[in-house]
Amino acid sequence: MSSSALPLFRFGIIADPQYAAIPPHAAMDRYYANSLAKLAEAIELFNGEELSFVMTLGDVIDRSFKSFDDILPVYEKLRHEALFLLGNHDFSVSSCHLSEIPARLGMPSPYYSFRRHGWRFVVLDGNEVSTFAPPEGHPHRALATKMLADLQARGERNAHPWNGALSDEQFAWLGDEIASAAAAGEKVIVMNHYPVYPAGEHDMWDCDHIVALLAAHDNVIAYLNGHNHAGNSGKVGACHFVNFKGVVDTESENAFAIVELHPDRIEIRGFGREESRTLVY
């Protein structure tokens, strides 16, 4: 194999296991309990590959804080670093546990960044301004209620209580991360639970604001997300947007991916229902 055919490095992607020890929702084709076996299957395949890390793009559980006790031990079988970000269903827990979720997932903070081989990964918390993740009485919850009402009044397709937005502080932090990565000669991949493009009902409430920022910087190569279990993809400016399919969907078919970074392209190897893609940059 020629050196150009070898990736610089690769990592694994899992989206929306939404595990819970509950019966399936047949009408939505969601089999919550089956995600333990699907996750174990994905991890077995990942363990046979050289990966820098494996990222789960949110919705590790579907409901109940106790669900973490069943699914997180499955990740312990992974020989690579397991990284997480926050999805809406991860907050479907008793209000007393809302502030404990990032720590339960071993996250350094609700949003963060890290570097690998000259690339910067910027991990967002799309639940920060929402009607479900902030503690009761927090200003972000009141702001979310107003944002949602405004979107609903305008008839926007993403005006749903299961979406959210970034705070002004997090949005500014995202801009700073992209700028400092550019100054360091780093390419950027942004990861979040929620899509922002192409337009759809699962998008962040502030999707247009986010897309404009990402598309304005040519060092931002890709934005990777879950939440819309059907999957999707698009491109604005130099930035590729890839929405990965949900593990929880279907009784037995899996969906996960290995992302390979090359000097001129990103190769996504899809497994099960997940599509394979080549993204040239």
C-alpha positions, 0 to 999 in steps of 0.5 A: 500500500502506498503512503498516500493510501494510508491515513494520517490517523483514524477514529471511531464514531457511534451515534445515539445508542439511546439505551434503556431497559424498556420495551421497543417503540415499534412505530419509531423502529427503536429497540432501546435494550438492543443497543448494548449488544450493538455497542459490544459488536461495534467495540469488537470491530473497533478493537481490531483497528488502530484508532486514536479514539472513539467518539459517541455523538450523544444520547448514550441513554434514552432515559433514567440515570441508572441506564448509565450503569448498564451501558458504560461498562460495555465501553470498558471493553474498548481498548481505545480512548472513549470520548463523549458529548451530550445529547438531549436524551442524556438529560431524560433523568431525574432533575437531581441528576442533571448536573452530574451527567458530564462527570458520569460520562467522564467528560472534562466539561460540557464542551471542550476541545482536544488535539490529535496529530495536528488536528483540533477537535472542538466538542460542543454542548448543543443542550446548553440553552434548552428547556430540559438540560439547565437546572430549574430556575437557570437563566438558560432555561428561561432563554430557551423557552423564549427562543422556542416560542419565537421559532414556533411563532415563525413556523420554523421547522426546527421549533421543537422542545427536543432541540437547543442552542449554544449560549453566547459564551459557548459560541464565542469560545467556538470562534476562539477555538477556530481562530487559535487552531488557524494560528497554530496551523491546525485543521478543525473538526467540530462535533455536536449532537445536533445537526445544523445543515442541511436544514431540517426539523432536528437542527439547532435553533441557532443553526444559521449562526453556527453554519455562517461561522464554520463556513467563514473559516477554511481550516474548518473541514467537517462538522459531525453529529447525530440526533437525526437518526435517518442520517444526512450530509451536505457542504457549505464553503469548505465545511462538510456536514455529516449526520450519522445514523442512530444505533438504536434504530431497527431490531438488529441492524447496527450503524457506526463508522470509522473516520480516516483522515488523509492529507487531501480527504476524509474517508468514512467507512460505514458499517451496518446501515451507516453509509461510506463517504469520501469528503475531499478538502 
